[in-house]
Amino acid sequence: MNNKPQSPHRNLSIDALLTSKGPVLIGESCRALMRSEARYRLLINRMSALIMELSLTGEILYSNEVITQITGISVDELKGRDFTELLLIQESAAEMLHQQFLQKGELCAVRSGIRTHDNSRKIISWNSVNIYDSQGLIERIIYFGIDVTKQVAIEKELSIAAIAFESQEGMLITDAHNMILRVNRAFTAITGYTAEDVIGLNPRIFKSGHHDEAFYAAMWNSLSDTGVWAGEIWNRRKNGEISSEILTIAAVKNAAGIVTNYVSAFVDSSVINKALEEIKSLAFYDPLTGLPNRRLLVDRLEQSLLSSVRSGLEGVILFLDLDHFKTLNDTLGHDMGDLLLQQVAQRLTACVREGDTVARLGGDEFVIVLTALSEQKIEAAVQAEIIANEILISLNQIYQLNTHIYHCSSSIGVTMINNSEAGREELLQQADIAMYQAKKAGRNRVCFFDPKMQATINANADLEGKLYKALEYSQFRLHYQIQVDNSGSSVGAEALIRWLHPELGLIFPIQFIPLAEETGLIRAIGQWVVETACAQLSAWQNQALTCNLTLSINVSAQQFQQSDFVAHLQASIEGHGINPGLLNLELTESIFLANMDETIASMNALRTLGVQFSLDDFGTGYSCLQYLKRLPLDQLKIDQSFVRDLIVDNSDRAIVSTIIAMAKSLELDVIAEGVETDEQRQFLQHKGCLHYQGYLFGKPLPIEQFEALLVSRTGHAAPSETFLRH
């Protein structure tokens, strides 16, 4: 006996249903109507499709029980709710969807998401039927819905599979009997065969004759044992060409483990080879010029070293840099710079033998490795110099850069590589050093590496490290050299920097300032000088003996051309509360070689504050005379090189006389430095120079000794201890 509980409607007749729900006595017509409706309700609840009855406003009047199966929401919960609340689209879009049903009548296969009690996503395909009243107006709407969630997922997978099938790889699908069912577009592109050419045929039509039967037997054994075969195969294209392909074949099995299909994917080996060549090119060659890059150069240089040792023949490295290449980029643009580099590469290649190497390191730097020169080092050096000079001549020829005519020179450094204990990187460094020596010697020339250069560079590197620590450990000092007028009265001083190293002792500016400028440390050092000088002026202005002294400091071009130099100097002046009219900045003519207008603007800004300017080393430059009248200067300083031989050299006397006359005509003060004898002072005074600085009056001294010198010159009592400490 089956004790399984039955559904309340299962196995009940319509009469029984009516008897259980209605009065016993009922009209036959009413009974028939109710019986018909009960049949209808029972029928639609047994249907697999979702059926919903809506009012014109979208209110759910009725739904069959399929809605509960799909969403987990009971029919009673949904009754009376707005239909659009179920849809997984924006409210406005849901309302628009409902209005489309109302306006356009019976729609079909309109898909939308629908809400569920557990927030899972279901996709329903909707159809509609409008119910009209006796006057032909829409009274209600019946929606029919089918759950197509699984179908949509399958369609998505099929879409992805279709996209994957039409990949860059050639693909071919056969049945279990190895008859071609389908090919993709890449298959046609690679083989030349269209789908119509091959469908229904066996892939043996592609055989090239390159492989024997044992090859194919091994392929089918692998497919049978593992379900996969992969390797290189030679096939024949439609046009008869034999091509190499990288092929993978996979067996497709059904649930019972029986092979139903074979899927083959392949690529043309030439494509892979081309890609490998491109990778190799990117890894070892410069993309702009096509020359070997640093990586390949190092490999070639290593081979050259070994070859040179075996053969006994000398080799050399030429390190080449274009002169003023940055100016070309800044004026005509990087496109023109690239054109120049390409033409230079062509000329360099034309200047050397086939076995030599021309490489581009980057920017405008090129390296040439010449091998198998003479066994004699001197003779090999002569050969290298001849080739280097030929390169200079070639690179000096006119360049046509689109519509621009351009001239370019280069600087070349040379080092020998045979019997050298140096490694490849050290050899490149030696050639680089020699190249910079060529630039320092005037550019457009060839220089050979000198071991003394390396020693100097090593010493500079050591000094550079110490220079960084000098700032950190406050090892710099200012020494002060007195400046006097024609009556011998003290009018000011020049602050000169010294480096008091704990081990090396006192180091003069000539030994470290060029290195500081090269490394950029001059900016930080210059700021220290400004701060120290302002602090000293602040101390002096409180003492009667020194309150009117001016203090001159040297400012480098790098420091002065900093965008915030004016602001920093103003902050120092205000921070120390000094009279800016007592601060004199000494500038050299090199500061005006670039950004003349910006330099003058900065000078005018500082001149407004009251700061004074002196043009240092006047007469030793070559570019400033035409701009002299535009500069807001207070003083010209005659360089000591003209003063030193003033008494015995007619040329120096003429130059000094001219400078003094020029200063007078421009209404500028003039001071001479390096005055060591009274004869020099008298000549200068006679010509109209009334301010002097030099050993005749005093050497540069530490602050305590300088202030003692001031006291001795004036005959005043010794200054207070506080005075000497500043």
FIPA-649561 format. One record per residue (C-alpha): chain; y, z, x negated. Coordinates in steps of 0.001 Angstrom, whole numbers. Example, Ala and Ser with C-alpha at 12.3 -4.5 7.8 and 13.67 -1.06 7.14 Angstrom:
2
{A; {-4500; 7800; -12300}} {A; {-1060; 7140; -13670}} 
END
This chain:
726
{A; {0; 0; 0}} {A; {3375; -951; -1377}} {A; {5718; 2031; -1399}} {A; {8639; 158; -2991}} {A; {11876; 873; -1037}} {A; {13103; -2067; 929}} {A; {16632; -3420; 1251}} {A; {18198; -2421; 4590}} {A; {18292; -6104; 5521}} {A; {14962; -7193; 3989}} {A; {12289; -8372; 6534}} {A; {14462; -7502; 9549}} {A; {14790; -10039; 12335}} {A; {18143; -10996; 13716}} {A; {17221; -9303; 17011}} {A; {16453; -6092; 15184}} {A; {19751; -6279; 13351}} {A; {21602; -6755; 16602}} {A; {19634; -3993; 18336}} {A; {20432; -1560; 15497}} {A; {24154; -2299; 15514}} {A; {25183; -3096; 19130}} {A; {24744; -1806; 22647}} {A; {21468; -2589; 24416}} {A; {23134; -4268; 27305}} {A; {25206; -7217; 26123}} {A; {25990; -10675; 27413}} {A; {23715; -13432; 26283}} {A; {26580; -15536; 24942}} {A; {28043; -12610; 23035}} {A; {24600; -11784; 21719}} {A; {24172; -15365; 20539}} {A; {27539; -15282; 18800}} {A; {26742; -12047; 17055}} {A; {23320; -13357; 16112}} {A; {24980; -16434; 14600}} {A; {27492; -14364; 12646}} {A; {24757; -12085; 11352}} {A; {22814; -15112; 10173}} {A; {26040; -16324; 8455}} {A; {26663; -12996; 6714}} {A; {23064; -12744; 5587}} {A; {23167; -16311; 4300}} {A; {26342; -16055; 2238}} {A; {25257; -12746; 721}} {A; {22041; -14413; -444}} {A; {23977; -17310; -2081}} {A; {24471; -17442; -5875}} {A; {28031; -18686; -5497}} {A; {30995; -16376; -5061}} {A; {32685; -16818; -1684}} {A; {36018; -15249; -833}} {A; {38153; -15548; 2284}} {A; {41892; -15131; 1751}} {A; {44975; -14943; 3896}} {A; {47888; -17237; 3257}} {A; {49541; -14460; 1232}} {A; {46499; -14132; -1030}} {A; {45072; -10963; 552}} {A; {41271; -10738; 251}} {A; {39872; -10683; 3774}} {A; {36238; -10987; 2848}} {A; {33981; -11520; -174}} {A; {30252; -11844; -497}} {A; {28300; -9503; -2720}} {A; {28254; -11962; -5637}} {A; {31672; -10604; -6615}} {A; {30029; -7245; -7325}} {A; {27306; -8895; -9423}} {A; {29984; -10660; -11496}} {A; {32681; -8010; -11813}} {A; {30935; -4717; -11016}} {A; {33618; -4064; -8375}} {A; {32377; -3369; -4866}} {A; {33286; -5537; -1897}} {A; {34915; -2602; -133}} {A; {37195; -1971; -3136}} {A; {38385; -5568; -3131}} {A; {39049; -5906; 579}} {A; {42764; -5964; 1288}} {A; {43742; -6440; -2402}} {A; {45776; -9350; -3773}} {A; {43479; -12083; -5049}} {A; {45750; -12831; -8032}} {A; {45191; -9306; -9401}} {A; {41653; -10374; -10304}} {A; {42732; -13327; -12436}} {A; {43049; -12922; -16223}} {A; {46280; -14859; -16459}} {A; {49927; -13897; -16177}} {A; {51063; -12804; -12745}} {A; {53398; -15756; -12319}} {A; {50659; -18188; -13367}} {A; {48186; -16563; -10962}} {A; {50653; -16894; -8122}} {A; {51226; -20523; -9078}} {A; {47465; -21151; -9014}} {A; {47256; -19726; -5475}} {A; {50207; -21813; -4345}} {A; {48490; -24935; -5680}} {A; {45536; -24210; -3404}} {A; {47893; -23837; -473}} {A; {49951; -26928; -1146}} {A; {47380; -29413; -2408}} {A; {44473; -28523; -202}} {A; {40932; -28499; -1408}} {A; {40823; -28276; -5198}} {A; {37741; -28363; -7374}} {A; {36572; -27103; -10767}} {A; {39707; -25075; -11552}} {A; {38744; -22474; -14180}} {A; {40241; -19064; -14761}} {A; {39247; -15729; -16238}} {A; {38452; -12862; -13876}} {A; {38677; -9108; -14366}} {A; {35592; -6888; -14521}} {A; {35167; -3130; -14312}} {A; {34208; -2934; -18030}} {A; {36951; -5346; -19233}} {A; {34443; -8003; -20300}} {A; {35533; -11596; -19875}} {A; {34051; -13812; -17163}} {A; {35011; -17435; -16518}} {A; {34891; -18710; -12925}} {A; {35083; -22322; -11784}} {A; {36888; -22307; -8418}} {A; {36716; -24706; -5454}} {A; {38676; -24273; -2240}} {A; {38489; -25158; 1429}} {A; {41435; -24687; 3762}} {A; {40795; -23400; 7311}} {A; {43201; -24825; 9895}} {A; {44240; -23470; 13273}} {A; {44394; -25448; 16523}} {A; {47822; -26750; 15593}} {A; {46638; -28141; 12232}} {A; {48277; -25462; 10101}} {A; {46447; -23653; 7283}} {A; {45254; -20355; 8636}} {A; {42977; -19097; 5858}} {A; {41537; -20247; 2551}} {A; {37930; -20088; 1488}} {A; {37390; -19905; -2292}} {A; {34018; -20812; -3768}} {A; {33421; -19607; -7319}} {A; {30672; -20248; -9869}} {A; {30243; -18100; -12962}} {A; {30469; -20589; -15854}} {A; {30883; -18020; -18667}} {A; {27667; -19056; -20418}} {A; {28419; -22733; -19883}} {A; {31873; -22347; -21482}} {A; {30314; -20596; -24477}} {A; {27785; -23402; -24848}} {A; {30545; -26004; -24571}} {A; {32502; -24190; -27290}} {A; {29488; -24122; -29583}} {A; {28861; -27796; -28906}} {A; {32509; -28545; -29661}} {A; {32293; -26666; -32963}} {A; {29032; -28446; -33773}} {A; {30643; -31797; -32977}} {A; {33565; -31010; -35284}} {A; {31179; -29870; -38017}} {A; {29087; -32995; -37553}} {A; {32146; -35149; -38164}} {A; {32822; -33482; -41520}} {A; {33520; -35098; -44887}} {A; {29804; -35090; -45634}} {A; {27621; -37925; -44458}} {A; {25170; -36642; -41822}} {A; {22017; -38136; -40367}} {A; {19677; -36694; -37711}} {A; {16141; -37924; -37159}} {A; {13386; -36922; -34773}} {A; {10108; -35344; -35868}} {A; {8754; -38841; -36677}} {A; {11731; -39480; -38976}} {A; {13404; -42027; -36727}} {A; {17196; -41976; -36917}} {A; {18829; -40558; -33776}} {A; {22436; -40101; -34829}} {A; {24840; -40562; -37779}} {A; {28465; -39533; -38253}} {A; {31539; -41452; -39384}} {A; {31279; -40160; -42954}} {A; {27762; -41676; -43123}} {A; {29244; -45062; -42273}} {A; {32088; -44644; -44777}} {A; {29663; -43829; -47608}} {A; {26779; -46226; -46871}} {A; {28528; -49039; -45022}} {A; {25938; -48837; -42196}} {A; {27187; -48295; -38641}} {A; {25328; -46241; -36049}} {A; {24171; -49469; -34344}} {A; {22708; -50675; -37655}} {A; {20408; -47698; -38204}} {A; {19611; -45799; -34968}} {A; {15907; -46113; -34218}} {A; {15055; -47012; -37831}} {A; {13389; -45004; -40609}} {A; {15637; -43801; -43507}} {A; {13331; -45687; -45906}} {A; {15650; -48667; -45328}} {A; {18024; -46978; -47837}} {A; {15464; -46968; -50674}} {A; {16862; -48303; -53934}} {A; {13618; -48544; -55891}} {A; {15004; -45992; -58353}} {A; {12426; -43321; -57402}} {A; {8630; -43508; -57475}} {A; {6202; -42287; -54812}} {A; {5754; -38958; -56604}} {A; {9451; -38222; -56026}} {A; {9163; -38706; -52267}} {A; {5877; -36804; -52132}} {A; {7571; -33802; -53798}} {A; {10446; -34061; -51314}} {A; {8089; -33913; -48268}} {A; {6055; -31116; -49814}} {A; {9233; -29050; -50160}} {A; {10221; -29801; -46550}} {A; {6759; -28835; -45342}} {A; {6603; -25601; -47382}} {A; {10191; -24326; -47177}} {A; {11877; -26429; -44521}} {A; {14530; -27571; -47031}} {A; {14923; -30095; -49846}} {A; {18023; -30583; -52003}} {A; {18700; -32830; -54968}} {A; {20173; -36047; -56281}} {A; {18911; -39309; -54850}} {A; {19724; -42953; -55505}} {A; {20109; -45066; -52356}} {A; {21123; -48604; -51531}} {A; {24286; -49231; -49523}} {A; {24611; -51968; -46917}} {A; {26403; -54219; -49422}} {A; {23508; -53862; -51873}} {A; {25213; -51416; -54265}} {A; {23088; -48609; -55692}} {A; {24816; -45230; -55383}} {A; {23987; -41689; -56404}} {A; {24159; -39053; -53681}} {A; {23732; -35288; -53544}} {A; {21420; -34834; -50543}} {A; {20222; -31828; -48545}} {A; {17514; -32178; -45846}} {A; {16704; -29333; -43432}} {A; {13853; -29238; -40899}} {A; {14756; -28019; -37384}} {A; {11986; -26179; -35513}} {A; {11603; -25099; -31905}} {A; {10616; -21656; -30667}} {A; {6952; -22469; -31286}} {A; {7690; -23275; -34950}} {A; {7104; -27012; -34515}} {A; {9484; -29435; -36297}} {A; {11620; -31295; -33775}} {A; {14245; -32855; -36024}} {A; {15419; -33362; -39603}} {A; {19114; -33017; -40458}} {A; {20357; -34650; -43661}} {A; {23759; -34050; -45241}} {A; {24951; -35858; -48352}} {A; {28008; -36682; -50445}} {A; {28695; -39548; -52797}} {A; {28210; -38271; -56370}} {A; {31177; -40349; -57476}} {A; {33397; -38154; -55264}} {A; {32068; -35058; -57017}} {A; {32481; -36688; -60411}} {A; {36034; -37644; -59521}} {A; {36755; -34081; -58421}} {A; {35287; -32794; -61685}} {A; {37467; -35194; -63640}} {A; {40520; -33993; -61715}} {A; {39607; -30377; -62428}} {A; {39135; -31215; -66095}} {A; {42452; -33026; -66146}} {A; {44256; -30080; -64592}} {A; {42558; -27686; -66998}} {A; {43143; -29632; -70215}} {A; {46004; -32088; -69672}} {A; {49679; -31784; -68861}} {A; {50199; -33317; -65382}} {A; {53693; -34625; -66197}} {A; {53026; -36494; -69448}} {A; {49228; -36847; -69450}} {A; {49119; -35284; -72932}} {A; {46677; -32506; -73872}} {A; {47948; -29054; -72926}} {A; {47764; -25858; -74993}} {A; {44115; -25190; -74087}} {A; {42917; -28590; -75284}} {A; {45276; -28467; -78278}} {A; {43706; -25221; -79480}} {A; {40252; -26797; -79218}} {A; {41370; -29926; -81105}} {A; {43076; -27799; -83739}} {A; {39884; -25791; -84244}} {A; {37965; -29039; -84783}} {A; {40643; -30253; -87206}} {A; {40361; -27055; -89236}} {A; {36594; -27449; -89541}} {A; {36876; -31157; -90331}} {A; {39515; -30502; -92977}} {A; {37318; -27938; -94708}} {A; {34296; -30286; -94704}} {A; {36162; -33373; -95891}} {A; {38623; -31693; -98236}} {A; {41390; -33781; -96700}} {A; {44656; -32102; -95818}} {A; {45968; -31847; -92279}} {A; {49319; -30759; -90877}} {A; {50832; -29418; -87689}} {A; {54175; -30720; -86472}} {A; {55979; -28493; -83972}} {A; {58694; -30474; -82178}} {A; {61478; -29319; -79874}} {A; {64113; -31530; -78221}} {A; {67714; -30667; -79060}} {A; {69949; -29580; -76157}} {A; {67296; -30350; -73536}} {A; {68612; -27588; -71261}} {A; {71990; -29320; -71147}} {A; {70313; -32451; -69756}} {A; {68587; -30462; -67012}} {A; {71810; -28635; -66163}} {A; {73944; -31777; -65986}} {A; {71703; -34596; -64727}} {A; {68980; -32517; -63075}} {A; {65335; -31748; -63708}} {A; {64211; -35181; -62447}} {A; {66032; -36805; -65367}} {A; {64579; -34151; -67666}} {A; {61071; -35058; -66511}} {A; {61749; -38770; -67146}} {A; {62899; -37958; -70674}} {A; {59769; -35880; -71372}} {A; {57550; -38748; -70205}} {A; {59326; -41247; -72449}} {A; {59220; -38835; -75405}} {A; {55460; -38448; -74890}} {A; {55035; -42231; -75013}} {A; {57074; -42541; -78210}} {A; {55218; -39695; -79915}} {A; {51847; -41223; -79074}} {A; {53021; -44552; -80498}} {A; {54038; -42879; -83795}} {A; {50607; -41424; -84678}} {A; {47094; -42697; -85290}} {A; {44351; -42807; -82694}} {A; {42522; -39796; -84138}} {A; {45611; -37581; -84184}} {A; {46546; -35265; -81328}} {A; {49850; -35152; -79458}} {A; {50108; -32210; -77040}} {A; {52768; -30728; -74809}} {A; {52956; -26946; -74821}} {A; {55462; -26733; -71982}} {A; {59171; -27281; -71465}} {A; {60424; -29559; -74237}} {A; {57960; -28355; -76895}} {A; {55390; -30752; -78359}} {A; {52770; -30263; -81070}} {A; {51244; -33024; -83189}} {A; {48115; -32461; -85279}} {A; {47672; -34971; -88097}} {A; {44233; -35025; -89731}} {A; {42564; -36663; -92717}} {A; {45630; -37060; -94911}} {A; {45453; -36974; -98713}} {A; {43245; -34580; -100698}} {A; {46330; -33640; -102702}} {A; {48558; -31127; -100910}} {A; {51807; -32558; -102292}} {A; {50855; -36095; -101365}} {A; {49757; -34961; -97900}} {A; {53100; -33190; -97460}} {A; {54917; -36416; -98385}} {A; {52816; -38334; -95847}} {A; {53585; -35737; -93176}} {A; {57307; -35911; -93957}} {A; {57270; -39713; -93659}} {A; {55577; -39525; -90250}} {A; {57930; -36745; -89105}} {A; {60977; -38787; -90097}} {A; {59582; -41827; -88275}} {A; {59289; -39614; -85203}} {A; {62901; -38481; -85599}} {A; {64047; -42104; -85805}} {A; {61975; -43096; -82771}} {A; {63215; -40202; -80663}} {A; {66814; -40944; -81638}} {A; {66672; -44348; -79952}} {A; {68492; -44759; -76616}} {A; {66698; -43587; -73460}} {A; {67145; -45298; -70102}} {A; {66837; -42568; -67460}} {A; {67192; -44532; -64240}} {A; {70876; -45490; -64264}} {A; {71759; -43127; -67113}} {A; {71916; -43974; -70815}} {A; {70899; -40923; -72840}} {A; {70729; -40004; -76529}} {A; {68416; -37277; -77756}} {A; {67496; -35809; -81125}} {A; {64758; -33357; -82062}} {A; {63936; -30655; -84595}} {A; {60517; -30614; -86279}} {A; {58710; -27830; -88103}} {A; {55725; -28605; -90365}} {A; {52902; -26466; -91751}} {A; {49807; -27453; -93761}} {A; {46391; -26500; -92380}} {A; {43838; -27133; -95156}} {A; {42526; -24200; -97211}} {A; {44657; -21911; -95114}} {A; {43429; -18438; -94346}} {A; {45591; -18422; -91233}} {A; {43971; -18901; -87828}} {A; {44997; -21541; -85329}} {A; {47501; -19292; -83491}} {A; {49094; -18214; -86750}} {A; {49375; -21850; -87867}} {A; {51107; -22749; -84614}} {A; {53452; -19816; -85150}} {A; {54230; -21010; -88677}} {A; {55095; -24493; -87436}} {A; {57221; -22925; -84681}} {A; {59106; -20839; -87247}} {A; {59740; -23932; -89371}} {A; {61036; -25755; -86277}} {A; {63571; -23005; -85590}} {A; {64616; -23193; -89217}} {A; {65286; -26909; -88673}} {A; {67472; -26043; -85688}} {A; {69407; -23456; -87672}} {A; {69928; -26019; -90438}} {A; {71770; -28308; -88022}} {A; {69050; -29879; -85806}} {A; {67710; -33442; -85943}} {A; {65775; -32706; -89117}} {A; {62388; -31713; -90558}} {A; {61625; -28340; -92169}} {A; {58412; -27168; -93829}} {A; {57164; -23638; -93313}} {A; {58141; -21221; -96086}} {A; {56167; -17950; -96365}} {A; {59488; -16200; -97014}} {A; {60480; -17092; -93471}} {A; {57450; -15201; -92172}} {A; {58360; -12166; -94235}} {A; {61883; -12244; -92815}} {A; {60538; -12555; -89279}} {A; {58153; -9652; -89803}} {A; {61011; -7551; -91147}} {A; {63150; -8490; -88144}} {A; {60337; -7579; -85781}} {A; {60078; -4170; -87423}} {A; {63840; -3766; -87317}} {A; {63889; -4749; -83643}} {A; {61493; -1944; -82805}} {A; {63693; 523; -84695}} {A; {66777; -871; -82970}} {A; {65428; 11; -79530}} {A; {64804; 3567; -80713}} {A; {68303; 3778; -82200}} {A; {69798; 3699; -78714}} {A; {67215; 6121; -77355}} {A; {67737; 8675; -80146}} {A; {71552; 8271; -80487}} {A; {71477; 6987; -84063}} {A; {74658; 4897; -83792}} {A; {78012; 6128; -85123}} {A; {81570; 4813; -85063}} {A; {83542; 4690; -88288}} {A; {87311; 4236; -88107}} {A; {89473; 2091; -90392}} {A; {93182; 2807; -90348}} {A; {95780; 184; -89370}} {A; {99367; 545; -90621}} {A; {102729; -1167; -90202}} {A; {105064; -2435; -92892}} {A; {106541; 1029; -93347}} {A; {103093; 2470; -94062}} {A; {102970; 4439; -90820}} {A; {99632; 4736; -89029}} {A; {99655; 2655; -85828}} {A; {96001; 2566; -84935}} {A; {92433; 2069; -86069}} {A; {89512; -262; -85654}} {A; {86239; 1350; -84554}} {A; {83345; -137; -86542}} {A; {79748; 593; -85611}} {A; {77239; 1995; -88108}} {A; {73546; 2769; -87703}} {A; {72534; 6088; -89260}} {A; {68747; 5730; -89530}} {A; {66820; 8911; -90452}} {A; {64731; 7077; -93087}} {A; {66701; 3944; -94019}} {A; {70055; 5690; -94204}} {A; {73336; 3992; -93281}} {A; {72852; 431; -91982}} {A; {75873; -1893; -91702}} {A; {76524; -4204; -88719}} {A; {75745; -7405; -90645}} {A; {72148; -6199; -90911}} {A; {71491; -5523; -87215}} {A; {74195; -7050; -84961}} {A; {72784; -10643; -85207}} {A; {69364; -9295; -84217}} {A; {70917; -7274; -81384}} {A; {72590; -10448; -80084}} {A; {69339; -12390; -80345}} {A; {67362; -9766; -78412}} {A; {70079; -9016; -75842}} {A; {70406; -5394; -77019}} {A; {74023; -6137; -77885}} {A; {74956; -5487; -74235}} {A; {73661; -1921; -74272}} {A; {75063; -1295; -77752}} {A; {78428; -2722; -76709}} {A; {78536; -421; -73682}} {A; {77854; 2555; -75959}} {A; {80793; 1479; -78171}} {A; {83087; 1248; -75124}} {A; {82132; 4716; -73882}} {A; {82432; 6305; -77327}} {A; {85804; 4666; -78020}} {A; {87221; 5748; -74638}} {A; {86011; 9312; -75270}} {A; {87762; 9283; -78659}} {A; {91031; 7999; -77159}} {A; {90796; 10764; -74576}} {A; {90532; 13344; -77378}} {A; {93372; 11762; -79350}} {A; {95860; 11663; -76499}} {A; {95978; 15466; -76471}} {A; {97118; 15650; -80122}} {A; {100649; 14836; -81289}} {A; {99393; 13158; -84453}} {A; {97145; 10682; -82640}} {A; {98450; 10362; -79081}} {A; {100119; 6993; -79793}} {A; {97361; 5439; -81898}} {A; {95735; 2252; -80591}} {A; {91998; 1854; -80962}} {A; {90458; -1601; -81455}} {A; {86810; -2334; -80643}} {A; {84812; -5519; -81118}} {A; {83324; -7070; -77959}} {A; {80592; -9710; -78259}} {A; {80539; -12876; -76157}} {A; {77333; -11730; -74410}} {A; {78874; -8419; -73461}} {A; {82211; -9823; -72304}} {A; {80599; -12556; -70199}} {A; {78544; -10107; -68162}} {A; {79580; -10314; -64514}} {A; {80145; -6541; -64320}} {A; {81910; -6069; -67671}} {A; {85380; -5686; -66141}} {A; {84113; -3140; -63606}} {A; {82285; -1130; -66266}} {A; {85300; -1072; -68582}} {A; {87620; -15; -65758}} {A; {85183; 2775; -64818}} {A; {85143; 4002; -68437}} {A; {88939; 3978; -68661}} {A; {89305; 5892; -65416}} {A; {86400; 8212; -66176}} {A; {87928; 9352; -69461}} {A; {91492; 9304; -68120}} {A; {92934; 7298; -71014}} {A; {96013; 5115; -71323}} {A; {94528; 1563; -71187}} {A; {97469; 272; -73232}} {A; {96011; 2031; -76272}} {A; {92676; 184; -75998}} {A; {92549; -3139; -77828}} {A; {89603; -5516; -77370}} {A; {88927; -7792; -80345}} {A; {87378; -11105; -79271}} {A; {86153; -13916; -81527}} {A; {86781; -17594; -80876}} {A; {83115; -18131; -79933}} {A; {83726; -16338; -76662}} {A; {85792; -19279; -75440}} {A; {83255; -22011; -76164}} {A; {81690; -21704; -72695}} {A; {83038; -20670; -69292}} {A; {86626; -20779; -70481}} {A; {88108; -20306; -67014}} {A; {85866; -17332; -66197}} {A; {86710; -15723; -69549}} {A; {90443; -16092; -68946}} {A; {90047; -14669; -65411}} {A; {88289; -11579; -66812}} {A; {90978; -11186; -69481}} {A; {93729; -11390; -66857}} {A; {91978; -8753; -64728}} {A; {91834; -6371; -67691}} {A; {95377; -7272; -68766}} {A; {96525; -6149; -65316}} {A; {95042; -2724; -66087}} {A; {97011; -2636; -69350}} {A; {94209; -3407; -71825}} {A; {95338; -5373; -74919}} {A; {93572; -8301; -76605}} {A; {93351; -9381; -80223}} {A; {91836; -12674; -81386}} {A; {89580; -11641; -84291}} {A; {88709; -13755; -87360}} {A; {91408; -16241; -86375}} {A; {91249; -19528; -88234}} {A; {87507; -19456; -88889}} {A; {86657; -21179; -85586}} {A; {87226; -24737; -84475}} {A; {87730; -24879; -80749}} {A; {90377; -22405; -79755}} {A; {93690; -23956; -80844}} {A; {94034; -26182; -77782}} {A; {93459; -23221; -75491}} {A; {95487; -20658; -77424}} {A; {98558; -20940; -75201}} {A; {96425; -20245; -72081}} {A; {94950; -16994; -73375}} {A; {96564; -13649; -72428}} {A; {96562; -12410; -76033}} {A; {98653; -9720; -77670}} {A; {97666; -10226; -81284}} {A; {96140; -12646; -83814}} {A; {94020; -11134; -86582}} {A; {93976; -13019; -89890}} {A; {90441; -13095; -91252}} {A; {89819; -11354; -94574}} {A; {88311; -14571; -96027}} {A; {91852; -15999; -96130}} {A; {93405; -12767; -97435}} {A; {90902; -12202; -100271}} {A; {92176; -15049; -102519}} {A; {95652; -15185; -101069}} {A; {97407; -14692; -104391}} {A; {95449; -17287; -106381}} {A; {94499; -19908; -103763}} {A; {97185; -22279; -102480}} {A; {95064; -23334; -99491}} {A; {94633; -19724; -98331}} {A; {98369; -19141; -98687}} {A; {99097; -22225; -96596}} {A; {96618; -21216; -93911}} {A; {97950; -17661; -93707}} {A; {101549; -18889; -93548}} {A; {100622; -21276; -90749}} {A; {98831; -18587; -88735}} {A; {101823; -16238; -89024}} {A; {104212; -18992; -88000}} {A; {101987; -19938; -85060}} {A; {101824; -16297; -83911}} {A; {105617; -16056; -84026}} {A; {106043; -19247; -82000}} {A; {103637; -17893; -79366}} {A; {105369; -14497; -79451}} {A; {102177; -12767; -80570}} {A; {101779; -9872; -82943}} {A; {99781; -10588; -86097}} {A; {97638; -8295; -88255}} {A; {95803; -9080; -91500}} {A; {92472; -7502; -92369}} {A; {90934; -7136; -95820}} {A; {94201; -6189; -97520}} {A; {93210; -4615; -100846}} {A; {96197; -5072; -103135}} {A; {99902; -4480; -102856}} {A; {100530; -8093; -103895}} {A; {98666; -9265; -100819}} {A; {100633; -6870; -98593}} {A; {103956; -8021; -100044}} {A; {103132; -11712; -99504}} {A; {102101; -11024; -95914}} {A; {105211; -8966; -95271}} {A; {107404; -11693; -96782}} {A; {105865; -14265; -94407}} {A; {106367; -12013; -91384}} {A; {103031; -10258; -90985}} {A; {103912; -6590; -90428}} {A; {100560; -4955; -89648}} {A; {97680; -4470; -92059}} {A; {94144; -3211; -92352}} {A; {92074; -2901; -95522}} {A; {90918; -800; -98445}} {A; {94488; -568; -99736}} {A; {95098; 1893; -96887}} {A; {91652; 3293; -96295}} {A; {87955; 2470; -95864}} {A; {86079; 2826; -92556}} {A; {85380; 6560; -92279}} {A; {83529; 8954; -89994}} {A; {85868; 10595; -87472}} {A; {86345; 13865; -89398}} {A; {87281; 12065; -92629}} {A; {89470; 9580; -90776}} {A; {91477; 12318; -89106}} {A; {91810; 14091; -92446}} {A; {93187; 10808; -93846}} {A; {95764; 10710; -91046}} {A; {96885; 14230; -91933}} {A; {97163; 13424; -95636}} {A; {99252; 10309; -94916}} {A; {101708; 12164; -92710}} {A; {101879; 15360; -94731}} {A; {101289; 17435; -91600}} {A; {99245; 20625; -91607}} {A; {95496; 20287; -91302}} {A; {94442; 19586; -87711}} {A; {92655; 22173; -85670}} {A; {88881; 22488; -85671}} {A; {88910; 21123; -82120}} {A; {90750; 18008; -83308}} {A; {88178; 17322; -86023}} {A; {85183; 17716; -83739}} {A; {86138; 14837; -81457}} 
END
